[in-house]
Amino acid sequence: MRPAIFPLLPDPGCLLLLLVSWLFHPARSEITSLDSGNIDDILNNADVALVNFYADWCRFSQMLHPIFEEASNVIKEEYPDKNQVVFARVDCDQHSDIAQRYRISKYPTLKLFRNGMMMKREYRGQRSVTAIADYIRQQKSNPIREVQDLEEISSLDRSRRNIIGYFEQKDSDNYRTFERVANILHDDCVFLSAFGAISKAERFSGDNVIYKPPGENAPDMVYLGSLTNFDLIYAWTQDKCVPLVREITFENGEELTEEGLPFLILFHMKDDLESLEKFQQEVARQLIGEKGTINFLHADCDKFRHPLLHIQKTPADCPVIAIDSFRHMYVFPDFSDLSVPGKLKQFVLDLHSGKLHREFHHGPDPTDVAPGQPIQDLASSPPESSFQKLAPSEHRYTLLREKDEL
């Protein structure tokens, strides 16, 4: 009779060591690598996608890789469906066409996508597993507050921009389109909804979406297009939620600077809404055609004392209008000239033509000199840009290019 052979069992201490090692060193996450062949399909089918645009030679990219992977591990446990949340990456050296498509100007850049649409605001928070995971959880939260009584509408914060949808039922194509829009624009507007009997009084002609602009006495605006046409309702809502003249703060300064457009800024005291309204009206009247060439902004004089000092102004001089070209700052001569037809527009056109720059360095152009007067070359030095300092920190990114002087 042959002796029985029993396999040797591993030492219990080794088993414990292997278990502890597995618990504290889980399998590395499979980050989806994007290329020109798969990027559209993957992003279009993802509810939310966070994409890391990186370069292997960039040390900041190398530092982010393990953090990004661990954040993906954490989130995938909470959202196991592969289309709920996607963590992806693009090697920008290997796929420069994709980097150009999304205008990547620094490494690493984290961009958020919803159903294939890139969100305007990229991730700029802390580069830690906890912060990135919390950011994704926030993006997955419901952006629409359901109203239980129409009395709630009368107590809305009228300093905010409010979009309210009144629907017969939640399970409808109309509401699903509204939900898609809210997911994209919830950082810019407050979205609310009401259903069934609660919303009936506001649905006299069917499902209805209205915009309540800031201001207690500002009249409501009604959306008159198709509620199932995403492009139409998105364009209408974006126009209402993203004002022509935006406020610049220290929180959004980097984001605005990175858009690459020079700033036309009204510096005003926080409670001076009259000057702000005049500025908004003249921008809309004179400069709507320049929307893609310059950013129209307003800033709190108290908060932005330092830029005012650069142009030899103080809060006592406000309201003040200035252009920051990211190289120099130029002052609009007199706020009282704001309503002079064409005056503000000419100020912006003089920036684009280079006239402001030339005049600051060399005095008036010859065409501006009175007949018979000698032409003088009066060298001067315009104040340096203040808002360029709000651009992305070189301690967090590898910047790919410098902005050209205007």
TAURWO-V925020 format. One record per residue. PSI is psi in whole degrees, 0 to 359 (NA if undefined). Layout:
# TAURWO-V925020
PSI, PSI
This chain:
# TAURWO-V925020
128, 140, 143, 142, 120, 130, 145, 129, 142, 154, 133, 325, 324, 320, 317, 320, 319, 320, 313, 319, 321, 321, 320, 352, 71, 165, 139, 144, 147, 92, 131, 122, 126, 143, 180, 340, 334, 351, 315, 318, 315, 314, 322, 333, 4, 129, 310, 134, 132, 119, 129, 109, 116, 172, 134, 328, 348, 122, 329, 326, 317, 322, 328, 332, 303, 327, 316, 318, 318, 322, 323, 318, 315, 313, 323, 336, 327, 330, 79, 335, 123, 339, 354, 309, 130, 129, 123, 169, 155, 122, 104, 339, 321, 333, 65, 334, 322, 319, 318, 322, 322, 14, 55, 123, 4, 156, 143, 148, 130, 114, 140, 136, 144, 117, 40, 348, 125, 130, 146, 321, 118, 171, 124, 14, 191, 142, 74, 159, 314, 314, 317, 318, 318, 323, 316, 320, 319, 320, 335, 352, 156, 121, 357, 126, 128, 128, 131, 345, 134, 346, 335, 330, 325, 343, 20, 152, 105, 7, 349, 167, 120, 130, 124, 128, 131, 119, 150, 320, 155, 324, 76, 156, 324, 313, 323, 323, 316, 321, 320, 316, 316, 323, 327, 322, 14, 343, 341, 337, 161, 127, 132, 159, 154, 148, 159, 224, 327, 322, 357, 320, 337, 6, 43, 337, 27, 183, 146, 141, 131, 158, 126, 105, 166, 147, 130, 327, 6, 132, 150, 154, 135, 135, 127, 1, 189, 134, 353, 355, 99, 314, 319, 311, 329, 314, 318, 315, 320, 319, 326, 325, 331, 100, 155, 319, 113, 155, 134, 133, 174, 337, 323, 5, 319, 317, 315, 319, 322, 345, 342, 1, 141, 161, 134, 112, 134, 118, 122, 157, 148, 322, 3, 76, 339, 314, 321, 317, 320, 317, 315, 318, 317, 325, 314, 324, 317, 334, 11, 329, 348, 11, 325, 2, 348, 147, 130, 121, 161, 151, 147, 121, 320, 317, 328, 49, 323, 312, 325, 320, 327, 331, 21, 43, 161, 170, 333, 338, 351, 147, 144, 138, 135, 158, 134, 115, 3, 0, 314, 165, 138, 135, 132, 127, 315, 122, 330, 343, 2, 319, 0, 123, 125, 353, 312, 320, 318, 324, 316, 318, 325, 332, 310, 325, 348, 0, 318, 318, 315, 315, 325, 327, 327, 6, 183, 145, 151, 326, 345, 2, 135, 145, 135, 350, 141, 146, 125, 144, 94, 96, 138, 170, 105, 153, 145, 158, 138, 325, 344, 333, 346, 3, 168, 139, 135, 356, 356, 341, 156, 109, 136, 336, 159, 149, 138, 150, 138, NA
